Amino acid sequence: MSILTSLRSTRILKLLPLVSALCILVGVAWLLLLPLDDYSRRTYISENALLPGQVHTYFGGSEQDVFRSYRHEVTALGKNASADGSGVMAEKIGGIFDAFGLKVGKQKFEYTAAGGVYAGENVYAVLQAPRGDATEALVLCAAWVNTEGELNESGVALVLALARYLKRWSLWSKDIIFLITSDSRAGPQAWVDAYHDLHAPPAVASLPLKSGAIQGVVVVDYPTSRGFESLHIVYDGINGQLPNLDLINTAVRIASGQMAIRTTLQEMWNHDNQYKDRLRTMLRGMVNQGLGHASGPHSSFIPYHIDAITLQAYGDGWHDEVTLGRTVESLFRSLNNLLEHFHQSFFFYLLMAERRFVSIGTYLPSAMLIAVNFTIAAIALWLKSGRQNTGEEEKSGDGRVSEEKRRLIESAGEAPSAAGQPVVVSEERLLLLSMAFVVAIHFLGFIPLYLFNNLDEKNFNSAFNIFTLLNIVLPSALCAIFTKSFAPTPLHFALIKCFSLLLLGMFLSALATLNFSLSFLIGVFSSPITFINPTPKRKWTVGTAWMILLQGLTPTTALVGVALYWGEPLSEILKEAAFGWRVWGMWTQVVVWCVWWPAWIIAGVQVAGSWAVEA
Amino acid sequence: MRLLSWPSITQLLLAPLVVGARASEYNDYSENLLLKSLPGNSILASFRFVSNGTFDSHHSVFPRSLAQILQQSQTKELHLKFTLGRWDAEQWGRQVWDGRTAGGTGVELWAWVEAADDSEADARWTTLNNALSGLFCASLNFIDSTRTIRPVMSFQPAGHHSPESLERLHLLHGTLPREPVCTENLTPFLKLLPCKGKAGISSLLDGHRLFDAQWQSMSIDVKPVCEESGKCQLQMEQTKPYAGGDSCFPLSGVTDLPWSLSEMFGRPIRGSCPLAVVPTEEATHVCVNIAEQRSIFVSQGSEERKKSPELRCFILHENLDFDIVLPELSPSTNILLTPPPVYASRSLTGHGQERGGIQAVLNNPSSNSTVEFVYLESLPWFMKPYLHTLSVTISVKANRNIVQDIYYRPALDRKRGTQLEVRLRVPPGETVLLNYEFEKAVLRYTEYPPDANRGFDIAPAIISILDPTSQKSTFSIRTTSLLLSLPTPDFSMPYNVIILTSTVMALAFGSIFNILVRRFVGADEVIGGSLISKIRGHIMAFAAKRRRVGGSKPKTE
């Protein structure tokens, strides 16, 4: 009772915006603290069975000659052998696998997204574990063409050479699948979908040959024939899902500990393990996670609860294919030791250096605080909307504070009595119109969602420009229509904002547990929305300033920002998004268009309302 | 495979034993070894030991330990299989002995138990399992009601049973797909043999080499032949790893690698077992099934019998070691392989913790004959199939007569598993896809094994090929086992939660309870130990009571 009374008191209501602001500040500051030594932890191997780097590796010697011969074969076939529809690549690679005595399967696939056709043929071979019973499998994968569009000549040749080499060991407890996908984006997805029989025939063919449950995937990306300097470990999965931290730790430990290869993360080629570099690595990781796109062929495996990483050879250095081959060999020996599916270590983490991380328990409060700020603001608005009249009264007079204080002292001194009650005059809230407006705006989000996922890629640029222009005037236009048609009162505006913020807070806190980074980024981008005062008694200058600020924080601006960050044309980003929606099952767009964009539109309507209602 | 070229063995098995002919007891036991070369430089070594005897004889070669168990549990026919690895039918062709001697991965046991009713049969089955568990050092005692099924169509008794006794027989079948087969199972197996692995072909059975093989299966089949007889058989396949290819572009295996018995098994055969039957022209000790072109060298003291160009047999001398050496041969030679009647593979479909599906791909490689078989699934109770999702699709034509018959016994939670038998008929050259979906049950946390995150093994499906006229099973094939992942709690979390809540409970509850229950009294009101102080305490309490009644506040500290 006393809590309710105190919540209704104006003093608390005045405090709530401050609490909101504090939540945002603490949330952001929390994130910035994470790279410090006191808040992050050193990585460690949690699964004892892995025993990384405890075995001798024997790949080398004449295997290098074999490797080179395969590289000649791959180079001779050329980059286009996989995509030209002739099936030359699958034929040739399949023949090589077959010569080892491995069982070979091929899979044709074809996807259509944003008017483009993505077709190819995957080829794979299964090394059946001696004495094994086909219950578990590991995958060693190389894409014929890597994410940058280069021919993965050494990577494919290394998988072939390793297939031949690993076949001779009799110690495998799990089947090993050697997979050569025709590209890095659609091929792995087609293969892993078909492996779980969740593909859509006839566009994606079924697999003729299967093995057991996949326990781990290692992708090799080595597109040059020169030596490499460091090993770049890529781990982001689709929709921000991550592989088990043990897999990354094992790879880091084997590469740097056993093979003396420097490892890097998130394209931070020079990392001094100080605050600044740690923060940058973490933020890069968060951007990748928030965008939720596939960062490599491994990404498609992660939604199936299969832990996967890509090992990318980077730079020019003295490490050669044998070192990488031995790294993979040692990694597979470790994976082979696994008795259970990866489960010991973390699935939710932020890496800030190859041996430094924070786990979900430490970082989650930052996104949650930002999400909670919206909820607090919504609650404040709700309480305020119920006491509109008294609020008016209290606004006049400087003696308010002392009066308030006196009342508080009285209530503290005595048991809560009915004396304090009559001050709160509850007003009837006009819910229907406000709710209908909020729901309608949220449904409006399906229009851009549909549009950008189904348009042809040729029209992306013009569509985006038109949409951006519309987006600028849309809040004002909507506000004009709304005020003309329904003649809303300030209370309506307050309630609209209240519901909008309530939804935003709810969505973002739920999202924070699934994709922390996306929730955090959207939360930060939309944090000014909290402070837009729906009361339409403002100077037009303030309104304009708000409008300009809001226009700088739209989803469309963010899209342009992403395009600049990657240094790619905007149409490419939209194409990637449409492709992700069709092929990968990426749902970042849903969050952007159906959670963030409606909240932004409503904020714009609030600002526009400050002119409209006055006028 | 070469079963047809083994008329002698077949005959010997089925020959009715003359009971009570004690003079012929030495002849009750026979053993032979078949070595067959397989593609990919693999060798299949199939050991076969047959002992005949009666339960009541004290001098029989039939092992008494097994006989007593069978008598105690009233088991009339027993089949026990230990298998490790998978038989690669596409590469190695059909299994020897019509696949009847190989079980699915792990341990498989089925028996005909004589009993008046089901409950009695269950009790005897439990007795049998527990006894065999002790005898073979295997976890057979874990075959409880949830892992036992009563197949209807898949199995027929192989021995001779009178029609009256057949009515009282109950067929029970249990599997342990998780059971690793190792030397501790081999040792009791060898002890059942009269020569105990000291002489004869069983002297090759050394655990170190045996369990390095790609696939191996050990089976014990006991069946009555007019009276009682036992038959034990062990099959093993040993593979040589592929080596070579030092050239720049490696060539595929173009040569037949050399091998010898002592190289494969680590020792030669230590003469013949003196307790075995005297070998005849038909019943030889060791047979080698290799291509005609390959030359073969054997130790002195053995006699060769060439039964066909591809099958060379040898009779061993009792006291001389015997070894076979095959030199390298290039180009590679292969003997003709017969494909199995059906190629079968099975895999899990779908993903997630809630539901999944199973897909079995069944292919009839024959170009002219339709194959009819029973597909048997024995599923654990926590995997609940939806029978309405069972679909059978054929690659080309819409053939409606594929499914002939279905027998389905649904699972009961924690009591029994699902049994699904489907009789299918696959036209020549066709592939049939058998799909069904299932739901994963959530287990109680004590029901998870220690390595819960590994998943749960699902027993291999059993495919029994039926003879078109007699409808009896003539050939059997096992698929591989599957690994089913169930929703698994984070087992460290309950521990953390328990610790945390216990602490909170102890602190909060303890202090609040303490405040609520404790009576606060003044220091001068404390009742002391001695009588005087007790009396004084009573007086003080009385006084305090009066004061309270008087209206003033009680004094507390």
Interface residues (C-beta under 8 A of the other chain):
Chain A: S62 D65 V66 R68 S69 D98 A99 F100 G101 K103 Q128 P130 R131 G132 D133 A134 T135 E136 R164 K167 R168 S170 H196 D197 L198 K210 G212 A213 Y304 H305 L339 E340 H341 H343
Chain B: G40 L84 G85 R86 D88 E90 T105 F211 D212 A213 Q214 W215 Q216 T239 P241 Y242 A243 G245 D246 C248 F249 P250 L251 S252 G253 S345 S347 L348 T349 G350 H351 G357 Q359 D451 A452 N453 R454 G455 D457 T480 S481 L482 L483 S485 T488 D490
